[in-house]
Amino acid sequence: MSTIFVRLDPRKLQNPDLDIRYVLPELIAEKSCGVVSDDGYDYVGEIPYLLLFLNSEDMDKGMLCALDTLKRESVLGNDLLQAAVVAVERDGQKVVVYPKNFQGSFPS
């Protein structure tokens, strides 16, 4: 089982409603037809960022489903893609896959 990490910056959300921590993972799981499942959340950093944990047996397919949902869906009035950083775990490291030009560190 592989982990996909979605970090949301509340400063970039139009409606930083805390319910997004439940609604978004459920929506991604639904849109992925079971390829992705919810594995919880945490708050990290000084901002604090919302960090969602998603599981997938097929990392590539799961990551594409998650990115597609972030791109196409509005959740609680939010354009999610502009607020998101998506990473996957590879060889024990978190590797940012979106945005391509991401600068900085991804939370551990």
Backbone as a chain_set.jsonl record, in Angstrom:
{"seq": "MSTIFVRLDPRKLQNPDLDIRYVLPELIAEKSCGVVSDDGYDYVGEIPYLLLFLNSEDMDKGMLCALDTLKRESVLGNDLLQAAVVAVERDGQKVVVYPKNFQGSFPS", "coords": {"N": [[0.857, -1.172, 0.0], [0.626, 2.157, -0.879], [1.311, 5.597, -0.028], [-0.295, 8.68, -0.567], [0.122, 12.1, -0.286], [-1.639, 15.0, 0.461], [-1.275, 18.313, 0.768], [-2.822, 21.108, 2.039], [-2.998, 24.593, 1.826], [-4.349, 26.794, 3.987], [-4.492, 29.542, 3.643], [-4.781, 29.929, 0.973], [-7.244, 29.067, 0.306], [-10.599, 29.746, -0.569], [-12.686, 29.324, 1.152], [-11.87, 28.312, 4.015], [-12.933, 25.957, 5.458], [-13.048, 23.649, 8.063], [-14.268, 21.202, 7.663], [-13.422, 20.229, 5.271], [-11.447, 18.403, 5.653], [-12.712, 16.0, 5.913], [-14.558, 15.829, 3.803], [-13.117, 16.121, 1.337], [-11.24, 13.824, 1.166], [-13.157, 11.736, 1.059], [-14.484, 12.367, -1.326], [-12.392, 12.101, -3.209], [-11.88, 9.344, -2.926], [-14.345, 8.336, -3.79], [-14.473, 9.307, -6.47], [-12.322, 7.953, -7.512], [-13.146, 5.392, -7.731], [-12.59, 3.528, -5.74], [-9.847, 3.118, -5.923], [-8.327, 4.794, -4.409], [-8.097, 5.398, -0.921], [-9.165, 6.876, 2.17], [-6.914, 7.842, 4.712], [-6.689, 9.371, 6.956], [-5.701, 12.479, 8.62], [-3.663, 15.373, 9.386], [-2.327, 18.251, 11.072], [0.195, 20.413, 10.098], [3.258, 22.269, 10.38], [3.873, 25.846, 10.693], [1.751, 27.339, 9.764], [-1.158, 26.578, 10.321], [-0.697, 23.905, 7.957], [-3.103, 21.769, 6.354], [-2.794, 18.38, 6.23], [-3.502, 15.699, 4.293], [-3.835, 12.178, 4.265], [-3.713, 9.625, 1.987], [-4.393, 6.357, 0.812], [-3.266, 3.948, -1.593], [-3.314, 1.126, -3.704], [-2.316, 1.161, -6.213], [-0.081, 3.284, -7.064], [0.469, 5.174, -9.184], [-1.986, 5.368, -10.588], [-3.656, 6.11, -8.459], [-2.53, 8.578, -7.702], [-3.021, 10.081, -10.02], [-5.828, 10.077, -9.995], [-6.306, 11.515, -7.625], [-5.134, 14.031, -8.262], [-6.694, 14.714, -10.483], [-9.225, 15.005, -9.306], [-8.712, 17.162, -7.575], [-8.256, 19.087, -9.49], [-10.664, 19.246, -10.997], [-12.88, 19.426, -9.283], [-14.834, 21.401, -7.037], [-14.721, 21.957, -3.661], [-16.624, 22.626, -0.924], [-16.793, 25.238, -1.799], [-14.221, 25.854, -2.673], [-11.384, 26.329, -4.782], [-9.351, 23.911, -5.239], [-6.886, 23.098, -6.359], [-5.115, 25.265, -6.569], [-4.368, 25.62, -3.947], [-3.064, 23.375, -3.183], [-0.428, 21.005, -2.523], [0.966, 18.123, -3.701], [2.275, 15.028, -2.8], [4.156, 11.952, -3.006], [5.177, 8.859, -1.528], [8.329, 7.585, -1.974], [10.792, 5.225, -1.886], [11.111, 5.679, 0.873], [11.124, 8.426, 1.019], [9.466, 11.586, 0.75], [8.18, 12.71, -2.208], [7.53, 15.459, -4.12], [4.952, 15.774, -6.422], [3.198, 17.522, -7.501], [2.882, 21.009, -7.202], [4.85, 21.083, -10.222], [6.985, 22.885, -10.121], [7.567, 23.2, -7.432], [8.968, 24.693, -4.599], [10.844, 24.419, -1.656], [10.379, 22.683, 1.493], [8.753, 19.573, 2.124], [6.396, 18.627, 4.561], [7.325, 16.328, 7.181]], "CA": [[0.0, 0.0, 0.0], [1.393, 3.392, -0.993], [0.665, 6.777, 0.532], [-0.337, 9.939, -1.291], [-0.037, 13.194, 0.673], [-2.184, 16.243, -0.091], [-1.133, 19.405, 1.722], [-3.614, 22.275, 1.663], [-2.641, 25.842, 2.481], [-5.625, 27.467, 4.27], [-4.438, 30.933, 3.165], [-5.108, 29.941, -0.448], [-8.606, 28.573, 0.148], [-11.627, 30.772, -0.491], [-13.506, 28.981, 2.312], [-11.065, 27.32, 4.754], [-13.812, 25.209, 6.354], [-12.368, 22.453, 8.555], [-14.923, 19.984, 7.17], [-12.735, 19.76, 4.073], [-10.625, 17.254, 6.045], [-13.531, 14.8, 5.736], [-15.249, 15.846, 2.507], [-12.201, 15.908, 0.218], [-10.811, 12.425, 1.016], [-14.301, 10.923, 0.633], [-14.719, 12.663, -2.732], [-11.321, 11.471, -3.987], [-12.128, 7.896, -2.905], [-15.515, 8.082, -4.651], [-14.104, 9.559, -7.871], [-11.308, 6.973, -7.933], [-13.788, 4.067, -7.767], [-11.952, 2.629, -4.789], [-8.397, 3.034, -6.091], [-7.771, 5.59, -3.317], [-8.889, 5.385, 0.308], [-8.805, 7.852, 3.191], [-6.097, 7.303, 5.802], [-6.571, 10.337, 8.035], [-5.196, 13.827, 8.382], [-2.914, 15.995, 10.467], [-1.994, 19.652, 10.83], [1.652, 20.507, 10.176], [3.866, 23.553, 10.075], [3.479, 27.024, 11.46], [0.581, 27.996, 9.16], [-0.74, 25.227, 9.965], [-1.239, 23.268, 6.762], [-3.864, 20.536, 6.516], [-2.136, 17.305, 5.498], [-4.361, 14.529, 4.127], [-3.151, 10.938, 3.933], [-4.532, 8.754, 1.139], [-3.745, 5.091, 0.47], [-3.588, 3.374, -2.892], [-2.551, -0.058, -4.124], [-1.707, 1.543, -7.494], [0.373, 4.649, -6.81], [0.314, 6.051, -10.346], [-3.411, 5.581, -10.82], [-4.169, 6.848, -7.31], [-2.062, 9.954, -7.783], [-3.759, 10.724, -11.11], [-7.203, 10.285, -9.516], [-6.287, 12.599, -6.649], [-4.878, 15.279, -8.983], [-7.857, 15.011, -11.32], [-10.28, 15.498, -8.415], [-8.314, 18.51, -7.147], [-8.36, 19.978, -10.651], [-12.005, 19.359, -11.545], [-13.949, 19.558, -8.296], [-14.842, 22.444, -6.023], [-15.176, 21.384, -2.398], [-17.003, 23.661, 0.036], [-16.539, 26.541, -2.41], [-12.783, 26.06, -2.824], [-10.568, 25.883, -5.909], [-8.365, 23.186, -4.445], [-5.588, 22.911, -7.0], [-4.232, 26.396, -6.263], [-3.968, 25.549, -2.544], [-2.552, 22.036, -2.903], [0.852, 20.408, -2.877], [0.743, 16.675, -3.648], [3.517, 14.256, -2.762], [4.037, 10.506, -2.844], [6.326, 8.294, -0.837], [9.159, 6.715, -2.813], [12.041, 4.85, -1.207], [11.142, 6.292, 2.191], [11.175, 9.88, 0.895], [8.295, 12.237, 0.159], [8.552, 13.352, -3.464], [6.443, 16.321, -4.586], [4.582, 15.546, -7.822], [2.468, 18.71, -7.925], [3.202, 21.503, -8.536], [6.16, 20.67, -10.743], [8.02, 23.859, -9.748], [7.492, 23.403, -5.983], [10.202, 25.029, -3.882], [10.672, 24.311, -0.219], [10.362, 21.333, 2.043], [7.441, 18.985, 2.359], [6.426, 18.181, 5.977], [7.573, 14.906, 7.484]], "C": [[0.9, 1.231, 0.0], [0.591, 4.572, -0.444], [0.812, 7.972, -0.396], [-0.632, 11.01, -0.243], [-0.574, 14.415, -0.06], [-2.098, 17.293, 1.011], [-1.919, 20.601, 1.213], [-3.198, 23.476, 2.505], [-3.926, 26.626, 2.73], [-5.656, 28.919, 3.789], [-4.845, 31.055, 1.697], [-6.502, 29.384, -0.736], [-9.588, 29.729, 0.279], [-12.484, 30.583, 0.755], [-12.765, 27.906, 3.121], [-11.858, 26.604, 5.853], [-13.114, 23.906, 6.773], [-13.008, 21.157, 8.087], [-14.267, 19.437, 5.912], [-11.884, 18.527, 4.395], [-11.381, 15.936, 5.937], [-14.096, 14.71, 4.321], [-14.309, 15.512, 1.358], [-11.717, 14.467, 0.1], [-11.945, 11.497, 0.558], [-14.583, 11.122, -0.857], [-13.654, 12.02, -3.606], [-11.522, 9.969, -4.04], [-13.282, 7.532, -3.827], [-15.143, 8.224, -6.129], [-13.105, 8.533, -8.396], [-11.87, 5.564, -8.058], [-13.048, 3.062, -6.893], [-10.449, 2.481, -4.936], [-7.694, 3.743, -4.928], [-8.695, 5.475, -2.108], [-8.312, 6.392, 1.306], [-7.98, 7.174, 4.276], [-5.808, 8.357, 6.866], [-5.987, 11.666, 7.615], [-4.388, 14.282, 9.589], [-2.749, 17.473, 10.11], [-0.497, 19.786, 11.057], [2.116, 21.922, 9.857], [3.306, 24.682, 10.914], [2.172, 27.634, 10.982], [-0.695, 27.714, 9.954], [-1.421, 24.736, 8.682], [-2.096, 22.073, 7.169], [-3.184, 19.493, 5.642], [-3.048, 16.083, 5.492], [-3.513, 13.339, 3.718], [-4.129, 10.065, 3.155], [-3.731, 7.501, 0.824], [-4.178, 4.647, -0.913], [-2.707, 2.163, -3.162], [-1.795, 0.236, -5.413], [-1.33, 3.024, -7.404], [0.115, 5.582, -7.985], [-1.153, 6.38, -10.608], [-4.033, 6.406, -9.684], [-3.782, 8.314, -7.345], [-2.81, 10.713, -8.878], [-5.204, 11.001, -10.709], [-7.262, 11.454, -8.538], [-6.091, 13.945, -7.346], [-6.069, 15.689, -9.841], [-9.005, 15.574, -10.475], [-9.96, 16.916, -7.953], [-8.498, 19.52, -8.274], [-9.804, 20.267, -11.029], [-13.107, 19.704, -10.549], [-13.743, 20.761, -7.385], [-15.413, 21.808, -4.763], [-15.394, 22.516, -1.407], [-16.627, 25.055, -0.475], [-15.078, 26.86, -2.655], [-12.246, 25.526, -4.148], [-9.349, 25.226, -5.273], [-6.972, 23.147, -5.048], [-4.621, 24.044, -6.655], [-3.704, 26.35, -4.829], [-3.22, 24.266, -2.197], [-1.098, 21.827, -3.311], [0.642, 18.916, -2.672], [2.095, 15.97, -3.708], [3.185, 12.778, -2.632], [5.291, 10.026, -2.117], [7.034, 7.316, -1.763], [10.474, 6.481, -2.092], [12.205, 5.574, 0.13], [11.2, 7.811, 2.191], [9.859, 10.397, 0.334], [8.767, 13.034, -1.051], [7.351, 14.154, -3.949], [6.214, 16.074, -6.074], [3.765, 16.706, -8.384], [2.603, 19.772, -6.842], [4.625, 21.137, -8.942], [7.277, 21.597, -10.275], [8.042, 24.137, -8.244], [8.875, 23.661, -5.402], [9.917, 24.924, -2.396], [10.675, 22.865, 0.229], [8.928, 20.871, 2.227], [7.456, 18.421, 3.766], [6.611, 16.686, 6.125], [6.402, 14.305, 8.206]], "O": [[1.832, 1.323, 0.799], [-0.639, 4.544, -0.404], [1.885, 8.24, -0.935], [-1.527, 10.847, 0.586], [-0.026, 14.818, -1.086], [-2.755, 17.184, 2.047], [-1.71, 21.056, 0.089], [-3.065, 23.387, 3.726], [-4.545, 27.088, 1.772], [-6.733, 29.466, 3.552], [-5.206, 32.136, 1.23], [-6.89, 29.247, -1.896], [-9.426, 30.592, 1.142], [-12.954, 31.555, 1.347], [-13.01, 26.715, 2.93], [-11.491, 26.647, 7.027], [-12.645, 23.152, 5.921], [-12.36, 20.111, 8.108], [-14.527, 18.298, 5.525], [-11.627, 17.702, 3.518], [-10.766, 14.871, 5.876], [-14.108, 13.638, 3.717], [-14.656, 14.709, 0.493], [-11.779, 13.915, -0.999], [-11.719, 10.582, -0.234], [-14.884, 10.164, -1.568], [-13.98, 11.448, -4.646], [-11.352, 9.369, -5.102], [-13.214, 6.544, -4.558], [-15.467, 7.357, -6.94], [-13.052, 8.277, -9.599], [-11.153, 4.642, -8.447], [-12.897, 1.896, -7.257], [-9.828, 1.777, -4.14], [-6.605, 3.344, -4.515], [-9.918, 5.457, -2.248], [-7.123, 6.709, 1.275], [-8.3, 6.067, 4.709], [-4.816, 8.264, 7.59], [-5.801, 11.946, 6.431], [-4.422, 13.67, 10.656], [-3.005, 17.881, 8.977], [0.026, 19.335, 12.075], [1.44, 22.669, 9.15], [2.398, 24.501, 11.725], [1.54, 28.381, 11.73], [-1.336, 28.718, 10.265], [-2.556, 25.102, 8.374], [-1.849, 21.442, 8.197], [-3.018, 19.702, 4.441], [-3.335, 15.503, 6.539], [-2.585, 13.472, 2.92], [-5.239, 9.8, 3.615], [-2.523, 7.574, 0.594], [-5.293, 4.922, -1.354], [-1.508, 2.176, -2.884], [-0.754, -0.366, -5.678], [-2.161, 3.901, -7.638], [-0.41, 6.679, -7.793], [-1.509, 7.539, -10.823], [-4.843, 7.298, -9.935], [-4.599, 9.189, -7.056], [-3.191, 11.867, -8.68], [-5.747, 12.053, -11.048], [-8.165, 12.287, -8.616], [-6.809, 14.901, -7.051], [-6.411, 16.869, -9.918], [-9.677, 16.517, -10.892], [-10.84, 17.777, -7.94], [-8.855, 20.673, -8.032], [-10.142, 21.407, -11.349], [-14.154, 20.22, -10.937], [-12.617, 21.091, -7.014], [-16.476, 21.189, -4.804], [-14.472, 23.269, -1.09], [-16.206, 25.925, 0.287], [-14.725, 28.027, -2.831], [-12.597, 24.429, -4.582], [-8.428, 25.909, -4.824], [-5.981, 23.161, -4.318], [-3.428, 23.8, -6.469], [-2.691, 26.981, -4.528], [-2.79, 24.083, -1.058], [-0.613, 22.387, -4.294], [0.198, 18.485, -1.608], [2.94, 16.275, -4.549], [2.092, 12.401, -2.209], [6.32, 10.702, -2.099], [6.441, 6.361, -2.266], [11.178, 7.425, -1.733], [13.299, 6.023, 0.474], [11.315, 8.424, 3.252], [9.213, 9.722, -0.468], [9.628, 13.907, -0.946], [6.275, 13.596, -4.164], [7.141, 16.151, -6.881], [3.651, 16.857, -9.6], [2.45, 19.457, -5.662], [5.489, 20.911, -8.095], [8.401, 21.145, -10.056], [8.492, 25.204, -7.825], [9.828, 22.934, -5.682], [8.841, 25.312, -1.941], [10.937, 21.95, -0.551], [8.018, 21.669, 2.454], [8.439, 17.787, 4.149], [6.129, 15.891, 5.319], [6.426, 13.121, 8.543]]}, "num_chains": 1, "name": "protein.A"}
